[in-house]
Amino acid sequence: MKNSKITFSPAGARDALEARIGLRVAARLSQGTMALDGDISERLRFAREKALERARAVRTAESRPAVAVSTSGAAVLGGGAGWWVKLGSVLPLLALAAGLFLIQYLHSEAQIETAAEIDAELLADDLPPAAYNDAGFVEFLKTPRD
């Protein structure tokens, strides 16, 4: 058998070639089945019918729309969807990333605001800031006032 490069331009030519190959394979398989038992030939016939059902299902699945409803009633997306489906799948990720950045920004702003309030109270207090470093000041805070 020669190794040649085959290109498929029109879809009809590809289907015709697949059909010819399928007929050749079926003819080769049928040649040796005459000498088989009835049970084995029946199982082979059943397997051929199942293969044909699957092939038909694949062909009809290729021609179905992008969104189909399964037997359970759930919507199923197909693979031949447009750019808007791809954008729709990326948008939740972008929204999640933007939300995380916003939370981080607001958290750091709250920390800066809290630190600024504490600094303002320390500087406006009558007690000098160096007194907070004194070990005796901690004891002063721990003793009860009368």
C-alpha positions in Angstrom: 0.0 0.0 0.0 1.4 3.4 -0.9 1.8 6.1 1.6 0.3 9.2 0.1 -0.8 12.4 1.6 -4.6 12.8 1.5 -6.2 16.2 2.1 -9.9 16.7 2.7 -11.4 19.9 1.3 -15.1 19.4 1.0 -17.0 17.7 3.8 -18.8 15.5 1.3 -15.6 14.0 0.0 -14.5 13.1 3.5 -17.8 11.4 4.2 -17.6 9.4 0.9 -14.1 8.3 1.8 -15.1 7.2 5.3 -18.0 5.3 3.8 -15.7 3.5 1.3 -13.2 2.6 4.1 -16.1 1.4 6.2 -17.4 -0.8 3.5 -14.0 -2.3 2.9 -13.5 -3.1 6.5 -17.0 -4.6 6.8 -16.3 -6.8 3.7 -13.0 -8.0 5.2 -14.6 -8.8 8.5 -17.5 -10.6 6.8 -15.2 -12.9 4.9 -14.1 -14.9 7.9 -17.5 -15.0 9.7 -19.0 -17.8 7.7 -17.0 -20.4 9.5 -17.8 -19.1 13.0 -20.4 -20.5 15.5 -23.9 -19.0 15.6 -23.3 -17.5 19.1 -20.1 -15.7 18.0 -21.6 -14.4 14.8 -24.6 -13.1 16.7 -22.3 -11.3 19.2 -20.4 -9.8 16.2 -23.7 -8.6 14.6 -24.8 -7.0 17.9 -21.4 -5.2 18.2 -21.7 -4.0 14.6 -25.2 -2.6 15.3 -23.9 -0.8 18.4 -21.0 0.7 16.5 -23.4 1.9 13.8 -25.6 3.5 16.5 -22.6 5.3 18.0 -21.5 6.5 14.6 -25.0 7.9 13.9 -25.1 9.5 17.3 -21.7 11.2 16.7 -22.9 12.5 13.3 -26.1 13.9 14.7 -24.2 15.4 17.7 -22.0 17.4 15.3 -25.1 18.9 13.7 -26.7 19.9 17.0 -26.8 23.5 18.2 -24.3 24.9 20.7 -26.7 24.5 23.7 -28.7 21.3 23.9 -31.0 20.0 26.6 -30.2 16.6 27.9 -32.7 13.9 28.9 -32.5 15.0 32.5 -33.5 18.6 31.6 -30.0 20.1 32.1 -28.6 22.5 29.5 -25.3 21.3 28.0 -22.9 23.6 26.1 -21.5 22.3 22.8 -17.9 22.7 21.6 -18.8 24.8 18.5 -19.7 27.9 20.5 -18.7 31.4 19.5 -16.4 34.0 21.2 -19.1 35.2 23.5 -19.2 31.8 25.3 -15.4 31.9 25.8 -15.8 35.5 27.1 -18.6 34.3 29.4 -16.3 31.7 30.9 -13.5 34.1 31.5 -15.6 36.9 33.0 -16.2 35.2 36.3 -12.4 34.8 36.7 -11.9 38.4 36.0 -14.6 39.4 38.4 -13.1 37.2 41.1 -9.6 38.7 40.6 -11.0 42.3 40.7 -12.9 41.5 43.9 -9.8 40.1 45.6 -7.8 43.1 44.6 -10.5 45.4 45.9 -10.7 43.5 49.2 -7.0 43.8 49.6 -7.0 47.5 48.8 -9.8 48.3 51.3 -8.2 46.2 54.0 -4.8 48.0 53.7 -6.7 51.4 53.6 -8.5 50.4 56.9 -5.2 49.5 58.5 -3.6 52.8 57.4 -6.6 54.7 58.8 -6.5 52.9 62.1 -2.7 53.5 62.4 -3.2 57.2 61.6 -5.9 57.5 64.3 -3.6 55.8 66.9 -0.7 58.1 66.0 -3.0 61.2 66.2 -4.2 60.2 69.7 -0.6 59.6 70.8 0.6 62.9 69.5 -2.4 64.8 70.9 -2.1 63.2 74.4 -0.5 65.0 77.3 1.8 62.1 77.9 5.0 62.1 75.8 5.4 59.2 73.4 8.7 58.1 75.1 6.7 57.3 78.3 5.0 54.3 76.5 8.5 52.6 76.2 9.1 52.9 79.9 8.7 49.6 81.8 7.2 51.5 84.8 4.4 52.9 82.6 3.1 49.3 82.0 3.0 48.8 85.8 1.2 52.1 86.1 -1.4 51.0 83.7 -1.9 47.6 85.5 -2.4 49.2 89.0 -6.1 50.0 89.8 -7.0 53.6 90.3 -8.9 54.8 93.4 
